[in-house]
Amino acid sequence: MTWLITGGAGYIGSHVVKAMTEGGERVVILDDLSTGTKERVPDGIPLEVGTVLDRALLDRVLREHAITGIVHLAGKKQVAESVARPLYYYRENVEGLRNLLAAAVDAGVTRFLFSSSASVYGMPDVDLVTEDTPCQPMSPYGETKLAGEWLVSSVGAAHGLATASLRYFNVAGAATPELADEGVFNLVPMVFERLTAGEAPRVFGDDYATPDGTCVRDYIHVEDIASAHLAAARRLASDPSAALVLNIGRGEGVSVSEMVAVIQDITGIAEPAPVITERRPGDPARVVASAGRIRDELGWAARHDVRAMVTSAWSGWTLRH
């Protein structure tokens, strides 16, 4: 098979490319380079520059590279931005996906793997979120991911595509320093930025219904995210009737305050102490995965703990700063 990986020059996408190529899969990357970079693309891997909104480009890429499967990671992912710009998020994430699926169907692509998000769940009142937990997204970003899952499922059923949607939780870490997250949108790089500037890390709200009042999340190493994509791609390749929806998580909750403490310990920068600021719109109190179904379906389990995530991310940060 030859897999098209959209968003393959980005943070998560480049790790998926690494895992799949090292696993012996043939891949082609499509990326508009809005957040991805050419430097992340390995030598010898074709890079097509453009957006999934460009149907003519998609038709050419799918035809010229004889694509038989797609791993779709391209999209916009900032919760607060989605609240402020819902039309933009629906265009990029839903219309972009619809366009890609239409091109895939016309090109005879038979496998489709969609990178979804735990944001589809919203704020579930459960200790562990299973794939059967009702989805009630709290932001336009989460809505676009849930709509994307519905679209992938419907198109798969109607046109005979094997499909999988992977709902991953809070991503951190890096396989190598060169592939570390260059954006400052997720908690770990946000804290790195503040600490290295001599500024207090910010904690967005301490009045949630959690043990220490700060949000609780299931942090997952990006290498584990990538290995789950490889496992899912292989399952789709071997099972033409697959229609999977799976969590990717560790099943362990870590609060924001706990995570900041780990970061300060590993960086060796204990001061200044964190400051509490207002809640961010769309942030649920607790979201922790049940990872039982992905273990049963794919034989996959996370390998890395929180300290490994932070240590690898810190190596990448210090390389660039």
Secondary structure, DSSP 8 states (H G I E B T S, - for coil): -EEEEETTTSHHHHHHHHHHHHTT-EEEEEE--SS--GGGS-TT--EEES-TT-HHHHHHHHHHTT--EEEE--S---HHHHHH-HHHHIIIIIIHHHHHHHHHHHHT--EEEEEEEGGGG-S-SSSSB-TTS----SSHHHHHHHHHHHHHHHHHHHHT-EEEEEEE-EEE--SSGGGS---S-SHHHHHHHHHHTT---EEE-S-SSSTTSS-EE-EEEHHHHHHHHHHHHHHHHH-TT-EEEEEE--S--EEHHHHHHHHHHHHT---S--EEE---TT--SEE-B--HHHHHHH-------HHHHHHHHHHHHHHH-
